[in-house]
Amino acid sequence: QVQLVESGGGLVQAGGSLRLSCTASGRAFSRRTMGWFRQAPGKEREFVAAILWIGGTPRYADSVKGRFSLSRDNAKNTLYLQMDSVKPEDTAVYYCAASDVDTAAYVYWGQGTQVTVSS
């Protein structure tokens, strides 16, 4: 089992910045891919960014490339999503996810944190 706790959401003006955190605990999370997804009202959940915890290269959705960046603190078991130059279309509930070790499918999810970007 893996437990994920997100924090850092809130209200921000367009063009501003926000940093989301995802603290992980549980079995073998260091062998998993950790990712961020988001879901806006009336839309399907979509991929934002992900990284293999050990030795991985970050991957980003085209819609956030160049504006969002991933980083991690191994000592704190925490994954960060730095969101810069945010836009109103970034408004969504953001979820942290962890993959299954064998299948790489995302099977563990956090509770979500709301990000609202005002224009």
N, C-alpha and C positions, 0 to 999 in steps of 0.2 A: 504494500500500500504506500501511496505517496500523498502527502497533504500539501496543498498549495494555498497560500494566503496572500491576496493582493492588497495593495494600498496605494495612495497617492492620487486618486482621481479627484475631480473637482471642476470648478468653473474657471475658464480662462478666456481671455479675449483673443480674437483672431490675430495671428502673428506672434503670439506669446509662446511660452514653453511650459512643459509639465513633465514630471518624471514619475513613472509608475514603478512599483516594486512588487516582486513576487518572491516570497520566502518559501523554500521547499524543505520538507522533511520526509523521512521514510526510507524505504528500501531502494538501494541502488539508483537513486536519482542521478548520480553522477554519470551513469551510463545511458542516460536518456537524452532525447532531444526535448528542449524546453522552448515553448513558443508563446506568442501572444496572438489572440484572435479578437475580433470585435463584432458587435452586432448592433446595428442602428435600428430604430423603430420601423417595423414593417419590412425589414430586409433580413436576408439570411446571414448567418455568421460567416465572416470572411477572415482569411489568413492575413496577418500583419507582418510578423517577423518570427524567426526561429533560429536556434543554434544548438548544436550538439554540445552538451555541457563540457566535455573534455575534448579539447583540440578542434572544436568545430569552427567553421567560417559562418558568420551571420548571413542569413538570407532575408530579403525584404520584399514585400509586395511593391509593385511598381508605383502604386498610389502614395507610398510613404518614403520611397527611396530618396535619399538625399536630405530628408527632413527628420526621420526617426533613426535612432541608433540603439543597439543592444550593448549591454555590458554586464559583467557579473562579478560578484564578490564571493570567492570560494570560501573564505573564512566564515561568512555569514550565510552561506547557501542561498544567496539572493540574486535574482535576475532583475535587471533594470531595463526599462524602456524609456529612453529620453526622447521626448516629443518636442521638436522645435518647429517654428513657423507653422503653427497649427492653423487649420482651416475649419470653417463651420461644418464641412462634410466629414471631419474627423469625429464629430459627436457620435458617441456610441457607448455601450457597455463593453469594457475591455476585460477579456478573460485570459488568465494564464493557464497553460496546459503542459502536461508532461506525457511523453510517449511510452508505450509498452517497450520493454527492452528487446523483445524478440521480433515483433511485427512492425515497430516504429509507428503504429497508429496511435493517435492521441486518445488516451483513455482516462487520464486524470485531469480534472478541471477545478479551478478555483471558483469562488462565489461571484466574482465579477466586481468591477469598480467603474462607476459612471464618470465619463468625461464629457463635459459640455463646453463647446466653443461658441462664444457669442461673436456676432459680426459687428 
